[in-house]
Amino acid sequence: MKGELIRAFFEEKAILFGHFVLTSGRESDYYINVKKLSTNPGVLRLIARLMAEEAKRTGIEFERVAGPELGAVPIATAVALETGKPLVIVRKKPKGHGTRSQIEGEVKPGERVLLVEDVTTTGGSVLKAAEVLESVGARIAAIMVVVDREEGAEKRIGERYRFIPLVRVSELFASRDSMSVEERNEG
């Protein structure tokens, strides 16, 4: 199934080349658009199955699935549906009305949470989400990401949490380089 996910990046044109400024503030000559994949029901289902199977395979036990807004929300929702575990959404900032909560969904103190993300570069965004969850008593069982750009997130996140990328950017580029010219032109 991992090969199927890698192929989907090219078939859905979810890797763009040019000049981009990333969430981390870094500049890059390529952009990984996991949102393009997570808005495709078939690929989103594949991502959810891969994450659920990887959690099971690696022995990660959790009571809830969480994702920071915006890119991880459909992924976390799909993983929650795949695993039957309740969903938690972590806002970037507390909402400005009502309860002013930064979390949507319930987290009980001591519960283990599988925190999912679409793409990591330095890991800053998902680490902030982990801190928000911990502030209400959650324990982070692991952080799982669709793609790690291999620019420091694994080391930074790995200092505090178990970090599991489904795909590394080097695997995407190795796959692209091994594709025939015809396959690239078809995608």
PyMOL commands that set and color helices and strands:
alter all, ss='L'
color gray80, all
select helices_A, chain A and resi 2-11+34-38+41-57+73-83+124-135+153-158+169-178+181-186
alter helices_A, ss='H'
color red, helices_A
select strands_A, chain A and resi 15-21+27-32+64-68+87-90+103-104+112-120+139-148+163-168
alter strands_A, ss='S'
color yellow, strands_A
deselect
rebuild
show_as cartoon
